[in-house]
Amino acid sequence: MFLAHAEFAASHPGVPRILVSELQKAGNRAAKQAVQTLFFQYACRISALVENGKAKGEITSKVDGAQTAVLVLGSIQGLVLQSLMLGQANWVRQQAPGIIAVIKDGLRRK
């Protein structure tokens, strides 16, 4: 899921720009609501995957699903923001595998 999200951001570099622009506008605009809904659903899905992994014994019981969702979403957002600053959409694609490897390593039950 993380790599698919990163690939989408790299393949469609205009989308993050539009989203950032819309989120900065005052009011409860339709685009802002759509982004909030998308992120909420994505966070719920990540949290559910973590809880499922914990139930299977694949993920350490100390990990919180909601906090993991914040970490994953923040990591993607950070990659996208840095790629925008660098002017290199492909940078997200290059960095994403290493970032998700670090996250996964932290989740695994040792």
QUIDAPE-V88055 format. One record per run of one state. SS is the DSSP state (@ for helix, = for strand, . for the rest). FROM is the first residue (numbers start at 1). TO is the last residue. Records with the same first field share a line. If there is no record, write none. Layout:
BEGIN
SS: FROM-TO / FROM-TO
END
This chain:
BEGIN
.: 1-1 / 12-12 / 25-29 / 56-58 / 60-64 / 87-89 / 109-110
@: 2-11 / 13-24 / 30-55 / 65-86 / 90-107
=: 59-59 / 108-108
END
